[in-house]
Amino acid sequence: MSKVSIITNLSKDKDLKMTELIVEWLEERGFKVLLLEEAANRLKRKELGCNTKQIYSLCDYAIVLGGDGTLLGAAREAVNYETPLLGVNMGRLGFITEVEVKDVFTALEKICKKEFAIEERLMLEARVIKEGVNTDVFYCLNDFGITKGILSRIITLKVYVNDEYMDTYNADGIVISTPTGSTAYSLSAGGPIVNPKIGAIIITPICPHSLGSRSIVISKDEVVMVDVEDDNQGVYLTTDGQRGYKLKNGDRVIIRKAPFTARLIKVFNRSFYDVMRNKLKNERE
């Protein structure tokens, strides 16, 4: 019996109607369904509940109900289990989610018929070094930001690539993104749009205090090192815009390709350029 997990953003599917419909659809076709404990309890289906580790480790694939943010969080949590993820957009833009709500059962039919592909997306790893000691490790699918805190002032970040000095940015910060994240924060900061099939890392300064500071695209196999040169204790490392970690003067952040990829289920024959054109057009409207 195939097992399918459903990860629901409870702020998007508030009454759990969509979650319940998918559970019923899957069970009618003989699938074993897993839910996170809170969703299972609210549906009065406690027997389906499991914890965060089990939701990814015990299933053949996971359906992620929410928006891009929900999928980003799921991608980070699923990395140790290589769980394929089907993103269902219940949010606003939905750039990396594969399916709109109206098409969810068409997509599930295709998966049942094995009419799908799994697309692997580059992820990044960030290691924080404090006083010469490795302290914390983070992973992202979209981007890492190293940015100022709440004060309206610039910060100073010295950047190296493969141990070679590249530039010093006096700016609001920098975004170091994957091609998947090139349409997110990096794009808002003036970075280029990069096809996710390209193996690359994008470094984009945020509001740099220099006319000569521009985005740079480097190989996915290169290593970025950022030294924090800020005495005001107001610098943060952010992961996919969802998690914050405070940095201080003298800290070093080393960012490189992660040892694993995000595995996204693709059921429709839509190219990156179709998605880009339609989503960005809708955003403008």
JOQUI-V447192 format. One record per run of one state. SS is the DSSP state (~ for helix, > for strand, _ for the rest). FROM is the first residue (numbers start at 0). TO is the last residue. If there is no record, write none. Layout:
BEGIN
ss->SS from->FROM to->TO
ss->SS from->FROM to->TO
END
This chain:
BEGIN
ss->_ from->0 to->1
ss->> from->2 to->7
ss->_ from->8 to->15
ss->~ from->16 to->27
ss->_ from->28 to->30
ss->> from->31 to->35
ss->~ from->36 to->41
ss->_ from->42 to->44
ss->~ from->45 to->47
ss->> from->48 to->49
ss->_ from->50 to->50
ss->~ from->51 to->56
ss->_ from->57 to->59
ss->> from->60 to->65
ss->_ from->66 to->66
ss->~ from->67 to->77
ss->_ from->78 to->82
ss->> from->83 to->88
ss->_ from->89 to->97
ss->> from->98 to->99
ss->~ from->100 to->111
ss->_ from->112 to->115
ss->> from->116 to->129
ss->_ from->130 to->131
ss->> from->132 to->139
ss->_ from->140 to->141
ss->> from->142 to->147
ss->_ from->148 to->153
ss->> from->154 to->160
ss->_ from->161 to->162
ss->> from->163 to->170
ss->_ from->171 to->171
ss->> from->172 to->177
ss->_ from->178 to->178
ss->~ from->179 to->182
ss->_ from->183 to->183
ss->~ from->184 to->187
ss->_ from->188 to->198
ss->> from->199 to->205
ss->_ from->206 to->214
ss->> from->215 to->218
ss->_ from->219 to->222
ss->> from->223 to->227
ss->_ from->228 to->233
ss->> from->234 to->238
ss->_ from->239 to->241
ss->> from->242 to->246
ss->_ from->247 to->250
ss->> from->251 to->265
ss->_ from->266 to->270
ss->~ from->271 to->283
ss->_ from->284 to->284
END
